[in-house]
């Protein structure tokens, strides 16, 4: 355990508290406590209105008697926040996530006595980057195929199709209803009206998703419930769910079916007319162009993944012992934005995120480790992100999804994912700067698949 003391207004001691974790022990001197209490009383007294006194004219002793508990609580919170900020700034700590202040509610502020605070924080791990010069990278020579074009047309027909309400569901149909998720003690985690689940098909091998959680034997547990019937699904909470209270819990999900729908794809001729195209061939050419852009993105993604693998395999780092909810949430945001960038459908994105919540601790740790590595590499390479780049990325993603850029921007802001866009661009630029120093060899898609299937 290492220990350092900083000579500042507060007495600050920093101790190692596990991998990438520090404990801050801060003692606020008695005179600072007295000063803060007095200042807080003066502030309240200036605004206080007590019977028999004009605003701001009540005696201090009466103000303190009436508002003493509130004054002490606010003064304590301000002292803690100030002391924490000072400790972080003076010691150059690169904090990730929110501080952990167990026992803060039990701390009392008293005149003439110092305030002792203990705060745990997770910090950016210290590590050395491997050499980034001359990394061997293989570039797959991808092409747009007729099968891919027809696949995109089929998706378009489905998106423009109609819902046919059914009395009984079959595999592939969609159930809309009321989903409730509870824990073993009956605690309610989710209560969602209008939730939608898809009845697994043979290709799904029994797996399916409900309320954001992947269930391996979903088909067996769900069955084929009709409108008015309720299905009950039991599942273990994913180890890397962004809500920590769900992790490892025995969860029960009840799903009351309100309606059953089947998507009937629209005839291509109707889609052509509705979207203002002159012919089916014009639609195919539109998709050929769009897929051509996606090929370039996927080609670049394949090379970036190789750089990421090299960095991961050649960097030694001590990670936090467990992922916090905030870290897990950042990983999921990062994955969502990456899949949006690469043109995945929303249904595919949601399924992959559900799978990611269930991944092994090793996989989740690698994702976190990579974000630390790329952050440090970006600092070393002085990588910056401009607003125009963010706007361009949002426009590109909106085009992939058939949306207006302002509509997608609004959605990203509402779901707090704009930061993930900035992070994604910075990571991409960082890896591309490393790629510029790499030794690149072009190979066929078959060679690429064989090489990385083996390794």
C-alpha positions in Angstrom: 0.0 0.0 0.0 1.3 3.4 -0.9 0.5 6.6 0.9 0.9 10.3 0.0 0.0 13.4 1.8 -0.7 16.7 0.1 -0.2 20.0 1.9 -3.3 21.9 1.1 -6.2 23.6 2.9 -7.4 20.1 3.8 -5.3 17.2 5.1 -5.5 14.7 2.3 -4.2 11.1 2.4 -4.4 8.8 -0.7 -4.1 5.1 -0.3 -4.3 2.2 -2.8 -7.5 0.4 -2.4 -7.3 -2.3 -5.0 -6.7 -2.4 -8.8 -7.4 1.0 -10.3 -9.0 2.1 -7.0 -8.0 4.8 -4.5 -9.2 5.7 -1.0 -9.2 9.4 -0.2 -9.0 10.2 3.5 -9.7 13.9 3.9 -9.7 15.9 7.1 -11.3 19.3 6.9 -9.8 21.5 9.7 -12.1 22.7 12.5 -11.7 26.3 11.5 -12.9 25.5 7.9 -15.9 23.7 9.4 -16.7 26.7 11.6 -16.4 29.1 8.7 -18.7 27.0 6.5 -21.4 26.7 9.2 -21.3 30.5 9.8 -21.5 31.2 6.1 -24.4 28.8 5.6 -26.3 30.4 8.6 -25.7 33.9 7.1 -27.0 32.8 3.7 -30.2 31.2 5.2 -30.7 34.2 7.6 -30.6 36.6 4.6 -33.6 34.8 3.0 -35.4 33.5 6.1 -38.9 34.7 7.0 -39.9 34.0 10.6 -43.1 35.2 12.3 -42.7 38.7 13.8 -39.6 39.5 11.7 -39.1 41.1 8.3 -37.3 39.0 5.7 -33.6 38.7 6.5 -34.1 40.4 10.0 -34.6 37.3 12.2 -32.0 36.8 14.9 -29.3 34.3 14.0 -30.0 32.1 17.0 -33.7 31.7 15.9 -32.7 31.0 12.3 -30.2 28.3 13.6 -32.8 26.8 15.9 -35.4 26.5 13.1 -33.1 25.6 10.2 -30.1 24.1 12.0 -30.5 20.6 10.6 -30.9 21.8 7.1 -28.0 24.2 7.5 -25.7 21.5 8.8 -26.7 19.1 6.0 -26.1 21.6 3.3 -22.8 22.8 4.8 -21.6 19.2 5.1 -22.4 18.4 1.5 -20.6 21.6 0.3 -17.5 20.8 2.4 -17.4 17.2 1.1 -17.8 18.3 -2.5 -15.1 21.0 -2.1 -12.7 18.6 -0.4 -13.2 15.9 -3.0 -12.6 18.3 -5.9 -9.5 19.6 -4.2 -8.1 16.1 -3.6 -8.7 15.1 -7.2 -7.3 18.3 -8.7 -4.2 18.6 -6.4 -3.2 15.0 -6.9 -3.9 14.8 -10.6 -6.3 11.8 -10.2 -7.9 10.6 -13.4 -11.2 9.5 -11.9 -13.6 7.2 -13.8 -17.1 7.0 -12.6 -18.8 8.5 -9.5 -17.1 8.5 -6.1 -18.3 6.1 -3.5 -19.0 7.8 -0.2 -20.3 5.1 2.2 -21.4 6.5 5.5 -21.8 10.1 4.3 -25.3 10.2 5.9 -23.9 9.3 9.3 -21.3 12.1 9.3 -22.1 15.0 11.6 -20.9 18.5 11.4 -19.9 20.1 14.7 -18.4 23.5 15.5 -14.9 23.3 16.7 -14.3 19.8 15.4 -12.7 18.7 12.1 -14.6 16.7 9.6 -13.1 13.4 8.5 -14.2 12.0 5.2 -13.4 8.7 3.4 -14.1 8.5 -0.3 -13.4 5.5 -2.7 -12.8 6.3 -6.3 -12.0 4.3 -9.4 -9.1 5.8 -11.4 -7.6 5.3 -14.8 -5.1 2.4 -14.5 -1.4 3.1 -15.0 0.2 1.1 -17.8 2.6 1.3 -20.7 1.4 1.2 -24.3 3.1 -1.3 -26.6 4.9 -0.2 -29.8 2.4 1.0 -32.4 4.8 1.0 -35.4 4.6 -1.6 -38.2 1.8 -3.7 -36.8 0.8 -6.5 -39.3 -2.8 -6.0 -40.6 -4.8 -7.9 -43.1 -7.3 -6.0 -45.3 -10.2 -8.1 -46.6 -11.2 -7.2 -50.2 -14.9 -7.1 -49.7 -17.5 -6.7 -52.4 -21.2 -6.0 -52.7 -23.1 -9.2 -53.7 -26.6 -9.6 -55.3 -27.6 -11.6 -52.2 -26.8 -8.7 -50.0 -28.9 -6.4 -52.2 -31.8 -8.7 -52.1 -31.5 -9.0 -48.4 -31.7 -5.2 -48.0 -34.8 -5.1 -50.3 -36.4 -7.8 -48.2 -35.8 -5.7 -45.1 -37.3 -2.7 -46.9 -40.4 -4.7 -47.8 -40.8 -5.7 -44.2 -40.3 -2.2 -42.9 -43.0 -1.0 -45.3 -45.2 -4.0 -44.7 -48.4 -4.2 -42.8 -49.3 -5.9 -39.4 -51.8 -8.7 -39.7 -53.4 -9.3 -36.4 -53.7 -13.0 -35.5 -55.7 -15.0 -33.0 -52.9 -17.4 -32.3 -49.1 -16.9 -32.6 -46.6 -18.9 -34.6 -42.8 -18.7 -34.7 -41.7 -15.4 -36.0 -44.8 -13.5 -34.9 -44.7 -10.5 -32.5 -46.5 -10.3 -29.2 -47.4 -7.0 -27.7 -48.3 -6.9 -24.0 -47.6 -5.9 -20.4 -44.3 -7.1 -19.1 -43.3 -7.0 -15.4 -39.9 -8.1 -14.0 -39.5 -8.9 -10.3 -36.8 -10.2 -8.1 -36.9 -13.2 -5.7 -38.4 -11.0 -2.9 -41.0 -9.5 -5.2 -39.2 -6.2 -5.8 -40.3 -4.8 -9.1 -37.6 -3.8 -11.5 -39.5 -3.1 -14.7 -43.2 -2.6 -15.4 -43.7 -1.9 -19.1 -46.9 -1.5 -21.0 -46.7 -2.1 -24.8 -43.6 -4.3 -24.5 -42.9 -6.4 -27.6 -41.4 -9.9 -27.8 -40.8 -12.1 -30.9 -41.7 -15.7 -30.8 -38.4 -17.6 -31.6 -38.1 -19.4 -34.9 -36.2 -22.6 -35.6 -33.1 -20.6 -36.6 -33.1 -19.0 -33.1 -32.6 -22.5 -31.5 -35.0 -21.6 -28.7 -33.3 -18.4 -27.7 -35.1 -15.1 -27.4 -35.2 -11.7 -25.7 -37.6 -10.2 -23.3 -37.3 -6.8 -21.5 -33.7 -6.6 -22.7 -32.6 -9.9 -21.4 -31.5 -12.9 -23.5 -33.1 -16.2 -22.4 -31.6 -19.4 -23.7 -34.8 -21.5 -23.4 -37.1 -18.7 -24.2 -39.2 -20.7 -26.7 -40.0 -23.4 -24.1 -40.8 -20.9 -21.4 -42.8 -18.5 -23.5 -44.8 -21.1 -25.4 -47.5 -19.8 -27.8 -49.7 -17.6 -25.6 -52.9 -16.1 -27.1 -54.2 -12.6 -26.4 -55.5 -12.5 -22.8 -53.0 -15.2 -21.7 -50.0 -14.7 -19.5 -46.6 -16.3 -19.9 -44.1 -16.6 -17.1 -40.3 -16.6 -17.8 -37.7 -17.2 -15.2 -34.1 -16.2 -15.8 -30.9 -15.4 -14.0 -30.0 -11.7 -14.0 -27.1 -11.0 -16.5 -23.7 -10.6 -14.8 -23.1 -7.4 -16.6 -26.5 -5.7 -16.6 -26.2 -1.9 -16.3 -28.6 -2.2 -13.3 -26.4 -3.8 -10.6 -29.4 -4.9 -8.5 -30.4 -7.3 -11.3 -27.0 -9.0 -11.5 -27.1 -12.7 -10.6 -30.7 -12.4 -9.2 -33.4 -15.0 -9.9 -35.8 -12.9 -12.0 -39.4 -13.6 -12.9 -40.9 -12.0 -15.9 -44.7 -12.1 -16.5 -45.9 -11.2 -19.9 -49.6 -10.7 -20.5 -50.3 -10.8 -24.2 -52.6 -8.1 -25.6 -52.3 -8.8 -29.3 -50.5 -11.0 -31.8 -49.2 -9.6 -35.1 -47.5 -11.0 -38.2 -45.5 -8.7 -40.5 -46.7 -9.1 -44.1 -44.0 -7.7 -46.4 -45.2 -5.1 -48.8 -45.0 -6.0 -52.5 -41.8 -4.4 -54.0 -43.9 -2.6 -56.7 -45.8 -0.8 -53.9 -42.6 0.1 -52.2 -41.2 1.5 -55.4 -44.2 3.7 -55.9 -44.5 4.8 -52.3 -40.9 5.9 -52.0 -40.9 7.7 -55.4 -38.6 5.5 -57.3 -39.1 5.0 -61.0 -38.3 1.3 -61.1 -37.2 -1.7 -59.0 -33.7 -1.5 -60.6 -33.4 2.1 -59.3 -34.0 0.7 -55.8 -31.4 -2.0 -56.3 -28.9 0.7 -57.5 -29.6 2.7 -54.4 -28.9 -0.3 -52.2 -25.8 -1.1 -54.2 -24.4 2.4 -53.5 -25.4 2.2 -49.8 -23.9 -1.2 -49.4 -20.7 0.0 -51.2 -20.3 2.6 -48.4 -21.0 -0.1 -45.8 -18.4 -2.3 -47.3 -15.8 0.4 -46.8 -16.9 0.8 -43.2 -16.8 -2.9 -42.6 -13.4 -3.2 -44.2 -12.1 -0.5 -42.0 -13.8 -2.1 -39.0 -12.0 -5.4 -39.7 -8.6 -3.7 -39.7 -9.5 -1.7 -36.6 -10.4 -4.9 -34.8 -6.9 -6.3 -35.6 -5.3 -3.2 -34.2 -7.5 -3.4 -31.1 -6.5 -7.1 -30.6 -2.8 -6.3 -30.9 -3.2 -3.5 -28.3 -5.1 -5.8 -25.9 -2.8 -8.7 -26.2 0.3 -6.6 -25.7 -0.7 -4.3 -22.9 -0.4 -5.3 -19.2 -2.9 -3.6 -17.0 -4.6 -4.1 -13.6 -8.3 -3.6 -14.0 -11.0 -2.9 -11.3 -12.1 -6.1 -9.6 -15.7 -5.7 -10.9 -17.5 -3.6 -13.4 -19.6 -0.8 -12.0 -23.0 0.0 -13.4 -21.6 3.2 -15.0 -18.8 1.2 -16.7 -21.2 -1.4 -17.9 -23.5 1.3 -19.3 -20.6 2.9 -21.1 -19.6 -0.4 -22.7 -23.2 -1.0 -23.9 -23.5 2.6 -25.3 -20.2 2.1 -27.0 -21.4 -1.2 -28.6 -24.7 0.3 -29.6 -23.2 3.3 -31.4 -20.6 1.1 -33.2 -23.4 -1.2 -34.5 -25.5 1.8 -35.6 -22.4 3.1 -37.4 -22.0 -0.2 -39.2 -25.7 -0.2 -40.4 -27.2 -2.9 -38.2 -30.9 -3.0 -37.8 -32.4 -1.9 -34.5 -33.7 -5.4 -33.7 -30.3 -6.9 -34.3 -28.7 -4.2 -32.1 -31.1 -4.9 -29.2 -30.4 -8.6 -29.4 -26.7 -8.2 -29.4 -26.9 -5.8 -26.4 -28.9 -8.4 -24.6 -26.2 -11.0 -25.4 -23.5 -8.6 -24.3 -25.1 -8.3 -20.9 -24.6 -12.0 -20.6 -21.0 -12.2 -21.7 -18.2 -13.6 -19.6 -16.3 -11.4 -17.2 -13.2 -11.8 -19.4 -15.0 -10.4 -22.4 -16.4 -7.4 -20.5 -13.0 -6.8 -18.9 -11.4 -6.7 -22.4 -13.9 -4.1 -23.6 -13.1 -1.9 -20.6 -9.4 -2.5 -21.0 -9.6 -1.4 -24.7 -11.4 1.8 -23.8 -8.5 2.7 -21.4 -5.9 1.8 -23.9 -7.5 3.9 -26.7 -8.0 6.8 -24.4 -4.3 6.8 -23.5 -3.2 6.3 -27.1 -5.5 9.1 -28.2 -3.8 11.4 -25.6 -0.3 10.4 -26.7 -1.3 11.0 -30.4 -3.1 14.3 -29.5 -6.3 13.1 -31.1 -9.1 15.7 -31.1 -12.8 15.5 -32.2 -14.4 18.5 -33.9 -18.1 19.3 -33.9 -18.2 19.0 -37.7 -17.0 15.4 -37.3 -19.8 14.6 -34.8 -22.4 16.1 -37.2 -21.0 14.2 -40.1 -21.1 10.9 -38.2 -24.7 11.5 -37.1 -25.7 12.3 -40.7 -24.0 9.1 -41.9 -25.8 7.0 -39.3 -29.1 8.7 -40.0 -28.7 7.9 -43.7 -28.2 4.2 -42.9 -31.4 4.2 -40.9 -33.5 6.2 -43.3 -33.9 9.1 -40.8 -33.3 12.8 -40.8 -30.1 13.8 -39.0 -31.9 16.2 -36.6 -34.3 13.4 -35.6 -31.4 11.0 -34.9 -29.6 13.7 -33.0 -32.6 14.3 -30.8 -32.9 10.6 -30.0 -29.2 10.4 -29.2 -29.5 13.4 -26.8 -32.6 12.0 -25.1 -30.8 8.6 -24.6 -27.6 10.3 -23.5 -25.6 8.7 -26.3 -24.0 11.8 -27.9 -21.0 11.3 -25.6 -20.6 7.7 -27.0 -20.5 9.2 -30.5 -17.7 11.5 -29.5 -15.9 8.6 -27.9 -16.4 6.4 -31.0 -15.0 9.0 -33.3 -12.0 9.6 -31.1 -11.3 5.8 -30.8 -11.7 5.4 -34.6 -9.3 8.3 -35.3 -6.8 6.9 -32.8 -6.8 3.5 -34.4 -6.6 5.0 -37.8 -3.6 7.0 -36.8 -2.0 3.6 -35.7 -3.2 2.0 -39.0 -1.3 4.7 -40.9 1.9 3.2 -39.4 0.9 -0.4 -40.0 2.0 -3.0 -42.5 -1.2 -3.8 -44.5 -1.7 -6.8 -46.7 -4.7 -7.3 -48.9 -6.4 -10.7 -48.9 -9.6 -12.3 -50.1 -12.7 -12.5 -47.9 -12.2 -16.3 -47.8 -8.6 -16.0 -46.7 -9.5 -13.5 -44.1 -12.3 -15.6 -42.7 -10.1 -18.7 -42.5 -7.2 -16.8 -40.9 -9.3 -15.3 -38.1 -11.5 -18.3 -37.6 -8.2 -20.1 -36.8 -6.8 -17.4 -34.7 
